[in-house]
Amino acid sequence: MTSPPQPEHLNNRHRDTLQQIFRHPVSHNIEWRAVLSLLEAVGTVTVRHGGKVDVTIGSQREFLDAPAEGTVDAQMVMDLRRMLSSAGYGPA
């Protein structure tokens, strides 16, 4: 089994965040700031009124709610996995 190629433009912090998102079992301590930075590196991010975040990666578009506590919950991790996988990103 081969993993998808990693984009060369991602720095080590982005790669670490990507690995955390795809880690099993689901990680519960992924910082929202790190996720937002990764999403900005791989796609287009627009912060909307009320904490809504519009994310487009390739043909995938999601509206995410910025978490109040600073870390993403398990459901958001699963949504991020699906979106990133569909756009060709995966664990190293």
N, C-alpha and C positions, 0 to 999 in steps of 0.2 A: 504494500500500500504506500503510495507516494502522497506527500502533502502538496498543496498548491504552492507555486512559487511565491516567495515573499517579495513585495515591491521594494526596490532598492532605495526609494526615497524615505522609507520609514526609519526613524532613528531607534536606538536601543530601547528607549522608554516606550515608544509606540509598539515595538515588537513584544516587550514584556506585557503590556496591557492586552495585546492581542492574544498572547498565550494564556493570560488569566481568564479572558472571556471564554476560551475554548477548554479550559481545565475541567476535568471530572474528578470528583463531584463539583458542582457549581460553587465558585468562590463567592463568599458573601462580604468581602472587604475590598472590592474594586472601587477606587475613587472616581467620582463623577468627573472631576477635572481631568483625570488621565483619559477617561473614555471620550470626553469632548475633544481633547487634543488629538487623539487617534482619529476620530471621525472627521475632524478638520483636515487631517493629513491625507485621508483617503477619499474624501468627498466634499460636498458643499453643505455647510451648516448655517442655518439662520435661526437666531434666537428670537422668538415671538413674545408677544405680551402674555403675561401670566405664567411664565416659566415653561412655555411650550417650545420645543426645539424641533425644527424642520430639518431633516437629514436626507440628503440624496447621495447615493453611492451607485454609480452606473445608472441602471434603470430602476433601482430599488429606492423607494421613498417611504420614509417613516416619520411619524410625529411622535416625539418622546416627551414625557413630562420630566423636567429636572427634579431629581430627588431632593427632598427637604433636608435629609440628614447627611448628605455629602457622599454616600456610597450607593451603588445601584443594587436593587433587589434581584432576587432569582429570576423573576419574570422578565425583567429588562435584560438580564444576561442572556436568557433564551431568545428574546427578540433580536438582540444584537448578533448572536450566533447565526440565526437564520438570515438576517440581512447581509452580514459580512460573507457568509458562505455563498449566498446567491450571487454576490458580486465578485467571487473568486478568491476571497481571502480565507485563510485558515491558520491553524497552529503550525509552528515551525517544525 
